[in-house]
Amino acid sequence: MAKIAIVGTGVAGLTAAHRLHADHDLTVYEAGARVGGHTHTVRVDLADETHWVDTGFIVHNDRNYPRFEALMAELGVATQPSRMSFSVSDDGGRFEYSGTPRGVFAQRSHLLDPRFLRMIADLLRFNREAGRIAGGPVGAGPSLRELLADGGYSDWFVERLIVPQASAVWSADPEQLWSFPASFLAAFFDNHGMLGFRDRPRWRTVTGGSHRYVDALTRPFADRIRTATPVRSIVRRPDRVEIAADGCGVERYDEVVIATHSDQALALLADPTPAEREILGAIPYKRNQAVLHTDSALLPRRRAARASWNFHLGAIGPDGRPETSDAGAPRLTYWMNNLQAIDSATDLCVTLNRGDRIDPAKVIETVDYAHPVFTPDGVAAQARHGEISGVDRTHYCGAYWGWGFHEDGVVSAERAVERIGATARAIAPAPPEPEPEELAA
């Protein structure tokens, strides 16, 4: 039985702990007061009703989350269908549409606007072109900026459709999307059924809030989790790992699983190798503020234009360019009634990076999250996972090793657990040689 430390309690750390706790002496460190990472469900008490509303992780689907869905089935956690849709609107309601059949022309003037009609035509063309490059090497070829410029796509398509959609998916700065490898974006869109209008994945949400799966996942090892216990340093020795954490002094372990964000992982290492500096340093994180509230003014004005995900263009300038072109952060509102099938006359919303637009009297809770920033260097770094994980008694897992979603956290955790199992088998003492009389028998 190995003595193993796990640092971080997001989906990756908790999955690793769930797989390891029965066979190993396990300690799980969490810097914050709660476990779950991006899974954070808030109890909302209205006049005569109570709802559990997710503010971070919300949805998964049947096509792209096979390991996460298998984990939910193993735990007996119920899930339910979710309605996935996307809208774009400006601040004044002068430009609004959603991707639903009723929502595309929710604003009747779009029927006669050649710019809008070209935007739709460009979408169909982009879907075909992206479908052709989606099967190639991820990270190769032109950037998104180069693909759109060379293809002669309209400004409306770029600024009011494809960039908002990609920005919302990754909670990414719209400006940073320009440097994304187009193949990376195309592969993701294709994999998630976003390059067409048929055969799309079926989206689901955890019944009663995502905290239900965290409770079920941690139940067998809850007594081994140390919350409010930040790790200050991790030192690797030839025969052990030494971890210094608040209130615990320095403790020794056989292996450590670092399930934090990449930048946090690098900061914890007392002696990072050049490879660890290069790889972990290539995948930075960016903070996004999420506000849970009941201010319906953050939703599109036309009900037909409302969707589960509602991207805010901000004000449209005299040059016709939306504010989000220079926003520095994604700005969108999740309509939780639609996403979680919440039956309430009150609109429950989670808004990213628009706290200044929300009526303070309608704010329920504010949470800061950090999301990985994907760049060409970061995509290349992901492929080098094996250079640092499983080396020096150190294992890395987290959603940043994939697309940045829950499935990636689960997959990376299972990969780390598999490597730990292989290491344990390799160092296990060989069984004793049988005595001569046993051989004779």
PyMOL commands that set and color helices and strands:
alter all, ss='L'
color gray80, all
select helices_A, chain A and resi 11-20+66-75+108-112+114-133+144-150+155-170+174-179+182-191+211-224+262-268+274-281+296-298+303-305+323-326+336-339+355-357+360-362+376-382+385-388+399-401+406-427+436-440
alter helices_A, ss='H'
color red, helices_A
select strands_A, chain A and resi 3-7+25-29+41-45+50-54+59-61+79-81+86-90+96-98+203-206+225-226+231-236+241-245+249-253+255-258+285-293+309-314+332-335+349-352+363-372+394-396
alter strands_A, ss='S'
color yellow, strands_A
deselect
rebuild
show_as cartoon
